C-alpha cells in the first residue's frame, strides 16, 4: 500500500472507539481519513472484552448514551452489512444487601424517567431467567430485556470493512511516535513508517491514550488497568443466558449461546497490591482464577466440576471518575480525544458517530460536551452509582 502523506483527519486506535470514529467521519462526508493501529485491529481492549452493552446505569448521561447504543446495536448488522453476533437477553442485577437494593430502586426510577423500562424481579422471575442461579442470599434483582452483547471481533471487523468500503485508509502495525504542532494547533503525525500532514487528530488509543496525548504536550488523566476474564468449556445445560452482574461482591458472568460461560471481576477484589493500579502488563493470575471460580460455584452451583479452558486479560482505560473523556483539547486545536472510560465496545458506535458529527458539523444530538476532561480542573466529576 502506498503511504498516505496527507489526510483531513488521522484516527489513532483500531478498536471500537477508533474504528467507529473513522467510519463515521468518512460516511458523513470527510474526504481523506486515515486510521493508525500499532498492532492489528481489535488487538487491544475490544478483542479481549466481555462485549456487553446496557442502558441500566445510575447516572443520567450514561443512561442516555447507553439507550442510544442499544438503538444503534439493534440496527448495526443492517447498516454495516455483516453479522455482529447480536444477542439480547438482558442484564440481571443482583443485590446482596439492603443498601444495594435501595440503590437498584433509585436506578430504576431514573432509568424509567429517561425511557428505559427496567424493573424489579422476584426470586422466581430470576430463576426462570437463569435456571442455574442460587438466589438464597440475594436481597433482590432488577432487569432490562434490551441489554445484551455482541461478538467483539465480528463487530469490530464489520466496522473495519464498512470503513474500507467508504474509503478509509487503515494502516496496521503503525505506531505513533510524535506530533508536529504549530502555534497551539496540531499539524501532523509522526509514525514508525512515515509522516502524515493533517489538521485533525482523534486519539482513540484506549488505555494508551494518555501516553499518546503526552506526545502532544497534553496532560490528560487516562491510564491502563489490567482486568481478567475466563471462559469455561461449553455445557449443554441452561445456566444463565442473561448477563449476571453484582457490585458487591463484584462480578459478572454469562453463558454464551454456544454453551461456554464467561466470568470476570474488578482487580481490586483479588490482587494483592494496593489500588490504584496503573499497569500495562498483560497476563493471567492464579489469584483471579481462584477468586472467580469460588464466586461462580456459589452463584451458579451447577458449574461445580466444569473446566475453565481459557483465561486472558485486557486493559481498561481508567479516568478519575470512570467516565468518558471526549472532546477537542482547549490548548491544542485539532487534537481530539475519544476515550470511553472502560466502555469502548459498549459506547463505541455512538461515541464514534458523535465525535464525527462534532468535528464535521460543530454539533451532535447527545450532550458530548459534558464529557470534556476540563471538568476535572473545575473539580467536577460525573457520578454514577451503577459502576462496579
N, C-alpha and C positions, 0 to 999 in steps of 0.2 A: 504494500500500500504506500502511495506517495505521501510524504509527510505534509500535513496541513500547516502552513506557515502563518495563516491569519484566520481569525474566527470572530463572529459577532459576539459569541459567548463561549466560555470554556467551563464545563462542569467537572468537578473533581469528585470521584467516587462512583463505583459501578454497582452499588447496592440499590435497594428500592428507592431511597430518597433521591439519589443522583440520577438513576435511570429514568424515573418518572419525570424529574425536572427537565432532563434533556429532551425526552419525548414530547412533553407539552410545549416547551419553548419552540420546537420545530413545527409541531402541529398547529400552534396558534399564530405562526407567521414569521418567526425569526429565520433569516436566510441561512447563515452558517453556524452550526452548533457542533462543538467537539466535546466528547466525554473522555476523560482520562481515568484509567484504573491501574493502580500499581501492580495488581496481580491479575486475576480474571474475574469476570462478572459473578456476583453473588459469592465471592470467596471470603467475605468478611462476616459481619453480624447477620445479614439477611439469610445466607445459606446455612446458618447454624441456629436459627431461632425456632421457637415453637410455632411461629407463623399464625398466630391468632389475631383476631380483631374484635373490638367491642365498643359499645356506646355506654356501657354501665360504669361510669366514672362518678367521682364525688365532687367535681368542680365543673362549673358552667362551660368554660372553654373546651375542656376535654370531651364533655358530653356532646356539644355542638359539633366538634371536629370528628368524634367517633361516629356520630349518626351520619355525617356526610361520607365517612369512609365506608360504612356499611352500604349506603346507597351506591357508592362507586363500585365496591367489590361485587355487588349483585349484577352489575352490567359490564364488568371488565372483559369477560370472555367474548361478548358481542363486540365491544369496542376494539379489543386487541386482536381478535380473530384466532385465538388459541385457548386451549384448555388450561385452567389455572388450578384445578383440583379443589374447587369451592365446595365447602361443606358447612352447613349452618344447622347446628342443633343446640345453640345457646351456651352461655356461661352459667354454671350453677355455683353461687357463692355460699360458703358455709361459715356460720358464726359459732364460735366455741365459747363465747362469753356474752353476758348481758350487754356489756358496753359495745361489743361488735354488732349485736342485734339492733341496738338503738341507732348505730351508725348506718346500718343497712336501711332502716326505715327513713332516715334523713336522705340517704342517697336516692332511694326510690321516689320520694316526694319531689326531689329536684329533677330527677330524670323524667318523671311523668310530666312535670310542668314544661319540659323542653321537648316533648313529643316522643319520648322513649317509654313505652308502656311496660316496663319491668314490673314484677310483682313478687310478693312473698309466696313461698310454697310450704305446704305441710310436709311432715316427715314421710307420709305415704306418697305424696307427689314426688319427693326426691327419690324414693325407692323405685318408683315407676320409671323415672328418667334414667336412673343409674341402678340397675338391679343388683350390683355387687357392693353397694355403698353401706358402710357402717354408720348408722345415724344415732347411736345410743348416747354419745356425749355431745351432740350438736344441738345448740340452742334454737337455730332456725336457718332458713335458706331463702335466697331470692334468685330470680332467673329472668333472663330476657331471651326470647327464642331466636332473634335475628343475629345475635352474636355468633361468631363462628371462626373458621380457619380456612386457609388455602395452602397449596403446596408452595413453599418459598422459592424453590428452584424454577418451577414452571411459571410462577407469577413474574419473577424477575426476568426470565428468558422471554416471556411474552412481551414485556415492555421493551426488552432489547430488540427483538425482531420488529416490533412496531416502530421503534425509533429509527432503525436502519431503513425501513421502508419509507419513512418520512424524509430520510436523507441525513440523519445524524452520523457523524464520523466517530467511531468508537476505537480508541487506542488503548489496547490492553498491555499489561506489563510495562506501563509508562508511569514513572514516579516523578512527582513534582519536587523540584529542588529549590525553587525560589520564585520571586515575582519581580517584575520591573514596575517601578512606581515613579510618578512624576507629579509634583505639586498636589499631594493628597489624593491621587487617583491611581488606580491600577491600570497598567498599560500593556502587560504581557505576562506570560507564564513560562518559566524555565523548567525543563524536564531532562531526564537522563537521555532522551532521544533528540532533543532539539528545543527550539524556542517557538512560541506562538504569540503573535501580536493580537491583543484583544482589549476591549474596554470593559468587559464584564466577566467576572469570575464568580461561580457559585460553588462554595465549599460545602460538599455533602459527604465528607470523609468519615462521618460517624465518630467513633471513639478517638480517631486520629485528627479530627477537625480542629481541635485546639492547637495541635502541633503545626498543622498546615497554616492556620491563622497567624501563628507566631512568625512564620517566614515573611509575612507581610507587615510585621511590626505590631500586630494586634494581640492584645491580651484578652482572650475570651475563655471563660471558665468551663471548659469541657475536658473530661479525662476518661480513660478507659477503666472498666472494672470487669474482671472475668466472672462469668456465670456458667454453670454446668447443667447439663441435661443428660438423662439416659433413656434408652428405649429397650423394652423387653422383647422377647420372642413373640410372634403372633399367637394368640389363643383363639379358639373357636367359640368361646362363650362370651356373652354380652356383659360387660362390667360397667363401663362409664363412657357411653358415646358422646355425652355432653362434656364440656370443658369444666372440670372441677377447680375451684380456687378458694383459698383461705388466706387471710392476712396474718393470723396468729393462732396456731402455727402457720408459718409462711410456706405455702406450696401451691403448685398447680399440677394437674395430671389429666390425661385424656386418652381414651382408647381410639386409635385412628381407624378409619374404615377397613383397613386390611388386617386388623386384629392386634397389632402391636400397641403397647401402652407407653406413652412418654411421660416423664415427670421431671420437675425441676423446682428450685427454690433459690432465694437470695443467698449470697455467700456469707452474710453476717450470721447465718444460722449454723454454719459448720466449720468455717475457717478459724484457725487457732489464733492468728494475729489480730490485732485490734483494727477496727474500721476507723477512718475511711480507707478503702482500698484504691490504689492508683497504680495499676499494673497492666502490662500488655503481653504477658506470657500466657500462651495457650497451654493447656494441659489438663489432665484428669486427676482427680484425687480420690483416695480411699475414704477420706472423711466425708465427702459428699455422698459417695455410694452407700456407705454405712448409714448415714443420717437419712437419706431419701428412701432407701428400701424399708427402713423401720417405719417411716410415715406411711408409705404405700401399703404395707402389710396391715397397718391399723385401719386406714381409711377404706381400703379395698381388701378385706380378708381373703377373698378367693384368689388373690395373686400370690399368696404364700407358696413358695416352691417353684414358681416360674423363673426363667433365667433372664438376666439382663444381658443383652447381646451387643450393646453399643453404648458408649459413653463419650461425650465430647464437650467442648467449651466454646464460648464465643464472647465477644466484647459488647458490653452495654456502654453507650455514650452517656456519661453522668454529668448532669448540670446541678447547680446549687439547690434548685427546687424540684429536680427530676422532671422538668418541663421542657418543651422545645425551645430552641434558640434559632430564631428565624428573622431575617431582615438584612438591610444594607448597612454596612459599617458607617457610623457617623463621621469617622475620621479618615475613611478611605473610600472615596467614590468608586462605585462599580464593583466593590467586593461584597458579596452576599454570603450569608450563612443559611444553610438549610439542615438543621440538626434536630433530631426527633426527641431527644431526652429519653432514649432507650425504647422508643416505639416506632422504629423506622419502617418495619414491614406493615405495621398496623396503620400508620398515618401517611406512609409514603406516597401513594397515588394521589391523595388530596393535597398534601403539602407540596408535592411537585407541581401540581396544577396551580395552586395558589401563588407560589413564587414566580412561576412563568407569567401568570396574569399581572402580578405586581410589576415585574420588570418591563413587560411589553405595553401595558395599558395604564400603569400607575394606580391600579385599584384591584380589589378582589372582593367577592361577596362575604367571605369569612373574616373575622377580626384578627388578621395576621399581625397587625402592628403591636398587639399586646404580648406577642412572643419575643419582641426585641430584647436583647440582653442588656440594654441600658437600664432596664428595670432594677438590676442588681445594684447599680451605682446609687439609685434612689432608695435602696433598702426595701424594694417591693418584690415579693415572692408570690408566685401563683400557687395557691394551696389546693390540694385535692386529697380527700380522705379515703380515696379508693386506690391508692398506690401502695403496693406491698413494700 
